Amino acid sequence: MLWPMLALALAFCGIAVLAVLSVRVYTEVRRLARQVSASSERITRAAEDLERASAPLGSTVDALRRQ
């Protein structure tokens, strides 16, 4: 009777450890998703800023070509 109870206790401990690790993985994935989202927004803003900054330069180069 000792061995089956020991096996059951070890199985329960194993499942508890897996549950704790799965919660940790879930929280890290959520954190990573937030960071990826923030980085994507920053990249989008930087691309828009670059596009706005290059517009006057493009018109200047176009004017120089016409001369």
Secondary structure as UniProt FT lines:
FT   HELIX           2..66
//
